Amino acid sequence: MLTGLHHVGYVVPDLDRAIAFYRQTLGLELDRRVDGGPGMGAEVAVFRLGDGATGIELIKPTGDSGPFAEYLRANPAGGLHHVAYTTAGPLTQAAEQVKGCGLQLAALTANGPIDTAAGWRIVNVDPAGTQGLLTQLGEQ
């Protein structure tokens, strides 16, 4: 079902500082910096690696509520928030396979895939079934 690493998502306390690190220290080019979208309460910066198929998503909460703000309160220095994997077939099919394994889709994508501000189409797998780490399945 999984064919590779799609992207990793990091919640950061200072988006400008994180972007500078990835650009100046690691030499990556910023792909986009956007508002996370309605109800997300976050600003997002995206970097792509190699052939552009794998990405790094930096997420900074823009308010005091919501899942990213809660994560940052629990992890003030920031940290790994989620890992997304590329799927072999269509994302809707992969979501059904996940459910067929007894896993549940998580909030925000419980009804199926969504398009994100980062430019990806994803589904979230409930961390209760994935060793506590929010796991995503993604399409380009």
C-alpha positions in Angstrom: 0.0 0.0 0.0 2.8 2.5 0.8 5.5 3.4 -1.8 7.5 6.1 -0.1 7.8 9.0 2.1 5.4 11.8 1.1 6.3 14.5 3.6 7.0 15.2 7.3 5.2 17.9 9.2 6.9 19.9 12.0 5.2 22.3 14.3 7.5 25.2 15.0 7.4 28.2 17.4 9.0 30.6 15.0 8.3 30.1 11.3 10.7 32.8 10.0 13.5 31.2 12.0 12.6 27.7 10.8 12.5 28.8 7.2 15.9 30.5 7.5 17.4 27.3 8.9 16.1 25.2 6.0 17.1 27.8 3.5 20.4 29.1 4.8 21.8 26.1 6.7 20.4 23.2 4.7 20.3 24.9 1.3 16.7 24.1 0.5 14.4 26.3 -1.6 11.1 27.4 -0.2 8.3 26.1 -2.3 5.5 28.1 -0.7 4.4 29.9 2.4 0.6 30.1 2.9 -2.2 30.4 5.4 -3.2 26.9 6.6 -6.8 27.5 5.4 -10.1 28.0 7.2 -10.3 26.5 10.7 -6.7 25.4 10.7 -5.2 28.2 12.8 -1.8 27.9 11.2 0.6 29.2 8.7 2.5 26.7 6.6 5.8 26.7 4.8 6.7 23.9 2.4 10.1 22.7 1.1 10.5 19.9 -1.5 13.4 17.5 -1.6 15.2 15.9 -4.6 12.7 15.4 -7.4 10.0 17.2 -5.6 8.1 14.1 -4.5 9.1 14.4 -0.9 8.4 17.4 1.3 9.0 19.1 4.6 6.0 21.0 6.0 6.6 23.6 8.7 3.5 24.6 10.7 3.2 27.5 13.0 0.0 28.1 15.0 -1.5 31.5 14.4 -3.7 31.5 17.6 -4.1 30.0 21.0 -6.5 27.3 20.1 -6.6 24.3 17.8 -4.5 21.2 17.4 -1.3 23.0 16.4 -1.5 25.4 19.3 -2.1 22.5 21.7 0.9 20.6 20.2 3.2 23.6 20.6 2.0 24.2 24.2 2.9 20.5 25.0 6.2 20.9 23.0 7.4 24.5 23.3 10.5 23.9 21.2 8.4 22.4 18.4 8.8 19.0 17.0 7.7 16.2 14.6 3.9 16.4 14.3 3.1 13.9 11.5 4.6 11.6 8.9 2.9 11.2 5.5 3.4 8.2 3.1 2.8 8.0 -0.6 0.3 5.3 -1.6 0.5 2.8 -4.5 -3.0 3.5 -5.7 -5.6 6.2 -5.5 -5.9 7.8 -2.1 -9.6 6.9 -1.7 -8.6 3.2 -2.2 -5.7 3.5 0.3 -8.1 5.0 2.9 -10.4 2.0 2.4 -7.5 -0.3 2.9 -6.6 1.4 6.1 -10.1 1.0 7.4 -10.0 -2.6 6.3 -7.0 -3.1 8.6 -9.1 -2.0 11.5 -7.7 1.5 11.7 -9.8 4.7 11.7 -9.5 7.9 9.7 -8.8 10.8 12.0 -10.7 14.1 12.5 -10.6 16.4 9.5 -10.5 13.6 7.0 -13.0 11.2 8.6 -15.1 11.5 5.5 -12.2 11.0 3.1 -9.4 13.0 1.5 -8.9 16.7 1.7 -6.8 19.2 -0.3 -4.3 21.0 1.9 -2.9 24.5 1.8 0.5 22.9 1.3 -0.7 21.7 -2.1 -1.2 18.0 -1.2 -4.3 15.7 -1.0 -4.2 13.7 2.2 -6.1 11.5 4.7 -5.2 11.3 8.4 -5.1 8.0 10.2 -6.1 8.2 13.8 -3.0 8.1 16.0 -4.7 5.8 18.5 -4.0 3.0 16.0 -0.5 4.1 14.8 1.6 4.0 17.9 0.6 7.6 18.8 2.0 9.4 15.8 -0.4 11.2 13.4 0.1 9.3 10.2 -1.1 10.6 6.8 -1.4 9.1 3.4 -0.8 11.5 0.6 -1.1 12.1 -3.1 0.9 14.7 -5.1 
